[in-house]
Structure formats: C-alpha cells, structure tokens
Amino acid sequence: MHKKVLFAISTVAISCVATTTLAHPGHADPPGGFGAGFAHPLSGLDHLLAMVVIGIWAAQLGGRAVWAVPLSFLCVMALGATFALNGVAPFEIEAGIAASLLALGLLVISARRLPVASAATLTGLFALFHGAAHGSELPGLADPFGYTGGFLAATAMLHVFGVAIGVLMQRRAPALARITGAATAVAGAIFLAAA
C-alpha cells in the first residue's frame, strides 16, 4: 500500500508541474480559459496550502469525510465563483481566505474530529471565499466555463494530493501532519495581518 500512495503522490506532483508549464501564455488555450483556471490555484501559496490541507484534514477525519469534505469544498467554491462572476462576492475575500488557512491549520494541528456534516459545512464556508477570489480574478476576455473547469480540476487534484499525503502521514508520521498544520496556521495568521 505504501508504494501505491507514493506512486499517486508522484503522479500528482508531476502533473502539477507539467500542466502549469503548459498553461503559460502563447499556447492554444484561449486567454483565461482552462489552462489559466488550472494554473490559478497553483500560483498562489494561500490557495495551494488551503487545498492540500483540506485533503490532509479529510484524511485525519477518515471515513466518509475523505470524499465528502473535499467534494463540499469543490461544490461551494463553484457557487462562490459563480456569484463573483455575477458581481456578488463576500466582503473581505482575502481576509476570509487567510482566516480559512488559520482555521484549517489549527484543525489539523489538533486533529479535531468533527461530524462529517459539520466538517463539510465549515469547509464550504471557506470555499465561498476561495471561489469568490477565483471568480473575481477572471480576465476580461476569459472563457468563464473553461476557466472554472480549470480551477475546479486543479483544486480536485490538490485535494487528492492532500488526502494521499494525509493518509501517508497518519500511517507513518502523524507528527508531520501537525507540523504541516502549524505552518499553515502561521501562514494564515501572516496573511490575515496583511489583509
């Protein structure tokens, strides 16, 4: 099982690098299309940390939470992006994203076990801010469907990566999950102070 998890992590990491390289301007993708959307969550530390840490926390929760928590995030993030594309976005998007990092980091540090519905609802709340950030940063000439599909695909990939790392950490190095949570919480506090 250990080899399968390492293989999955390696595959996701390689696809991150390959797809980000292909998403650079000048390729066949229309401005703001799928490639730009896919690159967006990978290009900001705040989004990258949140997506991976959600997967790690879902792995800590175990059971149905492994798929329900990331799926809730994806669905509500799409809704948040739709709202932002139509001019409706929550106040203080950057502060909301920073607060999500702080909270997720603390949840991972403590290995806090919430009921699946509560965990999915909490991550859904965080997803509104992340989705609004993606939707509000859509370039003027963008293909909104391609862009949205791109950032949803990248987010799902990062969640899978986080779950794989989380499962591996749970089995081999639980303290490493807490260290990752601490680093995320510190990053969230720094981003929150700057917001």
Number of C-alpha atoms within 10 A of each C-alpha: 7 10 8 10 16 14 13 14 18 13 12 17 14 11 13 17 12 11 15 18 12 15 20 13 13 9 10 11 16 16 20 25 24 25 26 26 30 26 24 24 24 21 11 10 12 20 22 17 24 29 29 25 28 28 28 32 29 29 27 23 21 16 11 13 22 23 18 16 26 28 17 20 28 25 15 22 29 22 18 28 27 21 18 22 19 11 11 14 20 13 10 11 18 18 18 23 26 30 22 28 30 24 20 27 30 19 21 27 22 13 19 14 15 13 12 19 13 12 21 22 16 18 23 23 18 24 28 28 28 30 30 27 24 25 28 20 15 22 15 9 10 16 19 20 12 20 26 25 18 22 27 23 18 26 26 19 20 27 28 24 24 25 28 23 23 29 24 21 18 16 10 11 12 16 12 16 25 20 14 18 27 20 18 27 25 17 20 26 20 14 19 18 11 10 13
